[in-house]
Amino acid sequence: MSVAVRQGAGRHARPAPSSRTDGPDGGRGRRLRLAARGRRELWLLVLPAAAFFAVFLVYPLVFGAHMSTTDYGTRTFITGEAPFVGTANFAEVLAGGRVGTAIRNTLVITVGSVSLQLVLGLAIALLFDRRFPGSRWMPTLLLIPWLIPTVVVALTWRWLLQGDGAVNQVLALVGVNGSAWLASSGTALGAVVVVSVWGGLPFWATILGAALKQVPREQIEAAQLDGAGAFKRLVHIVVPGIWPVVSVLVILGIVHTLKIVDLVLVLTGGGPADGTVTLGLLAYQSAFQLFRFGEGAAYGMLLLGVTVVIALLYAWLTGRREKEQFG
């Protein structure tokens, strides 16, 4: 009887309904649908950033390149006409004789500022990495110069560096005769570098200090037990450990300093005798003081070219160093 019941149950049993996703074809279709949905979500997330990039970076860059090849002036705002002049704007700015001086000053300010900020910032970060009274709250005070607007910084330092300013008054107390630092062609460019370093040093020290926290203490202690001195530990352990952060800081510092305008404009106005003029300042003067927007755009394109060359050179040197280090 039990056999008959089982046979009857077998005859009346219905197979379970198969899902459309069962089997290799159904599973593959479900995976494809999930992948397509993931791509749509990815594009939805990327689209705002891409739109921002296109509107605020690509379009101004393309429009600036176009403007540098046209006779774009004040009448263009009324008539809407900007005749095409080809390379005439570049020929005009190159014939002026100020481009060579501006490129030299721009490179001196950039290399000097970035190098000093890196060295001094790392020294300050290493100092505050030690434990001593005040090591917790003093880095906060260090950020104050970086929070002050650049124009205020420039105005303050212009007063300090005058012939009868506070700097010369302090030097007179120790028997040193100062000069009008911003009015002398021999000291004005160095003064601009010093002020630029003073304004950006807190940012470098803060970022490098945070990077030092990520260096494994075990490696430093092991190297110290093996007899490695402070310099060897710095070169072989600390610097390689924070190198990615250093690379980003150097790139940001170069880009920021190459286009410096407001600091030089307020401190010296490019003087004396073009001793501190930069490409960014020439672009500003041509566009917003002389209203020769085409020539200003040409200066901007030259500055872009210098920036690209320096960035590519630094990227090549960094890649070569990493290849030699990691193989």
Long-range contacts (C-beta under 8 A, 24 or more apart in sequence): 61-304, 64-297, 64-300, 64-301, 65-297, 65-301, 67-293, 67-294, 67-297, 68-294, 68-297, 68-298, 68-300, 68-301, 69-294, 70-294, 71-294, 72-293, 72-294, 72-297, 73-291, 73-292, 73-293, 73-294, 74-291, 76-293, 82-294, 85-294, 89-294, 89-295, 89-297, 89-298, 90-298, 90-301, 90-302, 92-295, 92-298, 93-282, 93-286, 93-295, 93-298, 93-299, 93-302, 98-274, 98-277, 98-282, 99-279, 99-282, 99-299, 99-302, 101-274, 101-277, 102-274, 102-277, 102-278, 102-279, 102-281, 102-282, 103-279, 103-302, 103-306, 105-189, 105-275, 105-276, 105-277, 105-278, 106-258, 106-260, 106-278, 106-279, 106-280, 106-303, 106-306, 107-306, 108-189, 108-193, 109-189, 109-192, 109-193, 109-196, 109-257, 109-260, 109-264, 109-278, 110-254, 110-257, 110-258, 110-310, 112-190, 112-193, 112-197, 113-193, 113-196, 113-197, 113-200, 113-253, 113-257, 114-250, 114-253, 114-254, 114-257, 116-193, 116-197, 116-201, 117-197, 117-200, 117-201, 117-204, 117-253, 118-204, 118-246, 118-249, 118-250, 118-253, 120-197, 120-201, 120-204, 120-205, 121-201, 121-204, 121-205, 121-207, 121-208, 122-204, 122-208, 124-201, 124-205, 124-208, 124-209, 125-205, 125-206, 125-208, 125-209, 125-211, 125-212, 126-212, 126-234, 126-238, 128-205, 128-209, 129-209, 129-212, 129-213, 139-205, 139-206, 139-209, 142-202, 142-205, 142-206, 143-202, 143-203, 143-206, 144-202, 145-198, 145-199, 145-201, 145-202, 146-199, 146-200, 146-201, 146-202, 146-203, 146-206, 148-199, 150-199, 150-262, 150-263, 150-266, 151-262, 151-266, 153-195, 153-198, 153-199, 153-263, 154-195, 154-262, 154-263, 154-265, 154-266, 154-267, 155-266, 157-191, 157-195, 157-198, 157-267, 158-182, 158-266, 158-267, 161-191, 182-267, 182-268, 183-271, 183-272, 184-272, 185-272, 185-273, 185-275, 188-268, 188-271, 188-272, 188-275, 188-276, 189-275, 189-276, 191-267, 192-263, 192-264, 192-267, 192-268, 192-276, 195-263, 195-267, 196-257, 196-260, 196-263, 199-263, 200-253, 200-256, 204-249, 204-253, 207-245, 207-249, 208-242, 208-245, 208-246, 208-249, 211-241, 211-242, 211-245, 211-246, 212-238, 212-242, 214-241, 214-242, 215-241, 215-242, 216-241, 240-325, 247-318, 250-314, 251-311, 251-314, 254-307, 254-310, 254-311, 254-314, 255-307, 255-311, 258-303, 258-306, 258-307, 258-310, 259-303, 259-307, 279-303, 279-306
